[in-house]
Amino acid sequence: MIKKILVANRGEIAVRVMRTCREMGIGTVAVFSSADRPSLHVRYADEAYFIGPAPSTESYLRIDKIIEVAKKSGADAIHPGYGFLSENAAFADRCKQEGIIFIGPSSDAMRTMGDKITARQKMISSGVPVVPGSPGNINNDGDIIHTIKEIGLPVMIKASAGGGGKGMRLVRNEKDILNSVRAAKSEAMSSFGNDSVYIEKYIESPHHIEFQVLADKYGNVIHLGERECSVQRRHQKVIEETPSPIMTPELRAEMGAHAVAAAKSVNYEGVGTIEFLVDSHLKYYFLEMNTRLQVEHPITERVTGIDLVKEQILVANGEALTLKQEDIKMTGHAIECRIYAEDPDNNFMPSPGTIIHIIEPMGLGVRIDGYVYKGYKIPIYYDPMISKMIVWSRTRQEAIRRMNRALSEYRITGIKTSIKFLMKIMKAPDFVNGQYDTHFIENNHNFLFTPEPEDSIREDMAMIASFLDYHEKLLAATPKVIHNTLGNNWKDLGRKKNVLRF
């Protein structure tokens, strides 16, 4: 059995992986940059090693430094988490060369599915439906215009090596084609070092649905159901849920079979995700494959009872799957909200800073995957997600009510967060009724971004709570401070007692 795992990541995912390792009796090694010395994953690991300055290009993306630490610490395996080096085929190759187990798929599978054009061609040959588009990369302006006229507007111009919404441009008008191509190629080059693009037909008002797959080294592949990931901002997910509100047992079986076929076509090993776009007529098309663990994997764990990180480790250790497709049962409903250190009212700008006050919700059916604490300083160098909150209940409506309750109890002061924005989503009629697609945020802009009458009072109360906590004031001083700070709002607070709950 694998004895010690280096987690080549940071933040909540590093802590989450280490928790499963601890349950399995496996030692853990953390790596950290100068900005992450006080991070929870450093404190939680059995061993921790400094690997460089704060910028990820000088630390978490340095293959040589991570391999050096793995050898120094005696780690026999590396778990990459998600982001950073998790889908870097060169990293998987280097691990193999050094005799270190890479907990993930083969580098060949990563290369095939990491290139959008190659992946499309592989899916077509495997009988998996794909979005109509160009057969390969197109770089000549004349060929681009000709192809778009053949496909028909609107189209999406996409970076071949893209991801995370980067290197993508929607084109609705012929006059915008060349400017959009140049913008997509420029962004792709700066983000991925590759400016190749291809073209796909734009699917209007789609659902973004992904299927979790699990495969071993012996050709056994199963799926663990779907996740609805249509609530997005800038093509990045905000809320996920499972089961999808639009799913039927028949559609799940059909899409799941295609997801399994997609994984088998590249001899996939470990956990991965096949992403689809589903139109208003429930026709679905392959979008891409993520050859790693997903941010939203906990909701699948919650409805299936399967620890996906544990399964990753067992597969990497050479063990065959003990689960068959007929063993997979989805019970109840789970929702995940991503809690970001950002300001939704200011175009979701990141909000780094020091956390002065934090209370995380608890109770039946609530799970927090996080890494922050009172006094922790959110660094400016990395993704601003600070935690994920997952709730489960027997039905979708009960899960929504539970998420509402949990979000209302979540208190973080000192920085801006997305918590209030998420609470509004949970109350939006389109979300509550399950009638939403990838345009949910823009379609509900007024509802989501119009301040509620009590918002300013809540913000004042949060500020006061932070002040009191930071300076360790006695609780007896609270009424005087509230009165002096709020002035004429004092009577309103008396009538609205819920505002007083910090």
DRENDO-644102 format. One record per residue (C-alpha): residue in three letters; x, z, y. Coordinates in steps of 0.2 Angstrom, whole numbers, plus 5000, padded with zeros to 4 digits. Layout:
N
ALAXZY...
//
This chain:
502
MET500050005000ILE500549975018LYS501450135024LYS501650115043ILE500849995055LEU501449955072VAL499949915084ALA500549775096ASN499249815109ARG498649945121GLY497050035127GLU495550055118ILE495849935104ALA497550015100VAL496650185098ARG495250105088VAL496550025075MET497550185074ARG495950285070THR495650185054CYS497450195050ARG497350385051GLU495850385039MET496850285027GLY498350395028ILE499450255036GLY500750305049THR500550225066VAL501750155079ALA501350125097VAL502250015110PHE502050035128SER502549965145SER503050065160ALA501250065167ASP500650135150ARG501750295148PRO500250415150SER498950305140LEU497950375126HIS498650255113VAL500350325116ARG499850505114TYR498750465098ALA500150365088ASP501350455077GLU502750365086ALA502850275102TYR504150155109PHE504450095127ILE504549905127GLY504749855145PRO504049835163ALA502149835167PRO501849645167SER501349585150THR502549445150GLU503949575150SER503149695137TYR501649665127LEU502049475125ARG503849495121ILE503949455102ASP505749505101LYS505549675108ILE504049715097ILE504949655081GLU506449755086VAL505349915087ALA504449875070LYS506149865062LYS506850025071SER505250125066GLY505150065048ALA503449985051ASP503049875036ALA501549785045ILE500949745063HIS499149735069PRO498949635084GLY497249695090TYR496549555101GLY497249465116PHE499149465120LEU499949405104SER498449415092GLU498249225090ASN500049175093ALA500649075078ALA502449095082PHE502249285082ALA501449275064ASP502949165059ARG504249285066CYS503449425057LYS503549335040GLN505349285043GLU505749465046GLY504849525031ILE503449615041ILE501649595036PHE500549515050ILE498849585049GLY497949425052PRO497749245046SER499149125042SER500049035056ASP499348875049ALA497548935051MET497948995069ARG498748835074THR497248725067MET495848835074GLY496848875090ASP496848695096LYS495048645100ILE495348465096THR496048495079ALA494748625075ARG493348495080GLN494048365068LYS494248495054MET492448555057ILE491748375056SER492648335040SER491948505033GLY490148455038VAL489948585051PRO488948525066VAL489948505082VAL489448465100PRO489548285104GLY491148245113SER492748145114PRO493748125097GLY495348195105ASN496248235120ILE496048125135ASN497248115149ASN496947945157ASP495747945171GLY494947775166ASP494747835148ILE493947995154ILE492647915165HIS492247785151THR492047935138ILE490948035150LYS489747885153GLU489647855134ILE489248045131GLY488148055147LEU488148185160PRO488148335161VAL489748365152MET491048505150ILE492848475153LYS493848595142ALA495648635140SER496248595122ALA497248765121GLY495948855131GLY495049015130GLY494149155140GLY493349025151LYS494948965158GLY495248775160MET493448735159ARG492348635172LEU490548585172VAL490248405178ARG488448355183ASN488848215196GLU489948065193LYS490848085210ASP491448255204ILE492348195188LEU494148165193ASN494248325204SER493548425190VAL494748355178ARG496248395189ALA495648575192ALA495348595173LYS497148525169SER497948625183GLU497148795177ALA497548755159MET499348725163SER499548885172SER498648985159PHE499248905143GLY500648795147ASN499648645140ASP498648535152SER497748435138VAL495848415140TYR494448355130ILE492648325134GLU491048395127LYS489148365130TYR488548505140ILE487148605131GLU485848665143SER485348845143PRO486148885126HIS486349045116HIS488049095112ILE488049165094GLU489449205083PHE489649245065GLN490849375058VAL491749315043LEU492849405031ALA494049325019ASP495449365006LYS496949275000TYR496049214984GLY494749104992ASN493349224993VAL492449215010ILE490849305016HIS489949325032LEU489249485040GLY487849415050GLU487849365068ARG488049435086GLU487149375101CYS488449355115SER487449265129VAL487549395143GLN489149325151ARG489949315168ARG491249185171HIS491149135153GLN491649315148LYS490449425138VAL489649575146ILE488449635133GLU488249595114GLU486949635101THR486549615083PRO485449545076SER485049405088PRO483349405096ILE483149225091MET483749235073THR482649205058PRO483249235040GLU483249045036LEU484349005052ARG485549155048ALA485749085030GLU486048915036MET487248955050GLY488149085039ALA488448955026HIS489248845039ALA490348985046VAL490949015028ALA491348835026ALA492248835042ALA493348975037LYS493648905019SER494248735027VAL495748815034ASN496148935019TYR495749085031GLU496249265027GLY495649425035VAL494249445049GLY493849305060THR492349235071ILE491449065070GLU490649035087PHE489148925090LEU488048865104VAL486148865099ASP484948755110SER483148795114HIS482648695098LEU483748805088LYS484948665084TYR486748735083TYR488448675086PHE490148735082LEU491048795098GLU492748875092MET493449005080ASN494349165085THR495649195073ARG495749385076LEU494649545078GLN493349525092VAL493049645106GLU491249665100HIS491649695081PRO490949875082ILE489049815082THR489349725066GLU490149885059ARG488649985064VAL487349875056THR488349835040GLY489250005038ILE490849905035ASP492549955044LEU493249785048VAL494949855053LYS495049935036GLU494549765028GLN495949685038ILE497249805031LEU496649785013VAL496749595014ALA498449605022ASN498949715008GLY498549574995GLU496849654989ALA495349544984LEU493749574993THR492649704984LEU491049644994LYS490049494989GLN488749405001GLU487249484992ASP488049654996ILE487949625015LYS486349705022MET486049725041THR485149885045GLY484349925062HIS484949855079ALA486549885088ILE487049845106GLU488749845115CYS489049865133ARG490849835140ILE491249955153TYR492449875166ALA493349945181GLU492649815192ASP491449795207PRO489949685201ASP489349685220ASN491049605225ASN491049455213PHE491649575199MET493349605207PRO494449725197SER494449905203PRO496049995198GLY496350175203THR496350355197ILE494950425187ILE494450585196HIS492950635186ILE492350565169ILE490950625157GLU490550515142PRO488850515134MET488550575117GLY487150605105LEU486350515090GLY486850335088VAL488050325102ARG489950275100ILE491250255113ASP492850155110GLY493850205125TYR495550265131VAL495350335148TYR495250515154LYS495250625170GLY496750595180TYR497150425171LYS497650285183ILE496950115179PRO498349995180ILE498249825189TYR499149725176TYR497949715162ASP496149665158PRO494949795168MET493949845153ILE494050035150SER492850065136LYS491549995125MET489850085122ILE488950045106VAL487250115102TRP486150095086SER484350125082ARG483050065070THR482349935081ARG482949835096GLN481749915108GLU482350085103ALA484150035104ILE483849975122ARG483050135127ARG484550225119MET485750125129ASN484850155145ARG484950345141ALA486750335137LEU487250235152SER486250355163GLU487350495157TYR489050405159ARG489950465174ILE491550395181THR492150425199GLY493650375208ILE493450195204LYS492050065204THR491350025187SER490049905180ILE488950055173LYS487550035186PHE487549845183LEU487349865165MET485849985167LYS485049845177ILE485249725163MET484449845151LYS482949845162ALA482849665166PRO481249595159ASP482149435151PHE483349545142VAL482049675136ASN480949535130GLY482449445121GLN482149285132TYR483849255139ASP485349125137THR487049105144HIS486249085162PHE485549255161ILE486549335175GLU486249185187ASN484449175183ASN484149355186HIS485349375201ASN484049455213PHE483549585201LEU485249625196PHE486049635213THR484749705224PRO485149885228GLU483950015222PRO483250135235GLU484150285227ASP485850195225SER486650255241ILE486050435237ARG486850425220GLU488450355227ASP488450505239MET488150625225ALA489550545215MET490750565229ILE490350745231ALA490550775213SER492250695213PHE492750795229LEU492150965221ASP493050925204TYR494650865212HIS494851025223GLU494151145210LYS492751205221LEU491651345215LEU489851285210ALA489151415222ALA489851305236THR488851145230PRO487251165240LYS488151185257VAL489251035254ILE487750925249HIS486750975264ASN488150945276THR488650775269LEU486950705266GLY486050765282ASN484250695282ASN484350645264TRP484250825259LYS482350825258ASP482350665248LEU483550745235GLY482350885233ARG480950765228LYS482050665217LYS482850785205ASN483550655194VAL484850615207LEU485650785206ARG486150755188PHE488050715189
//
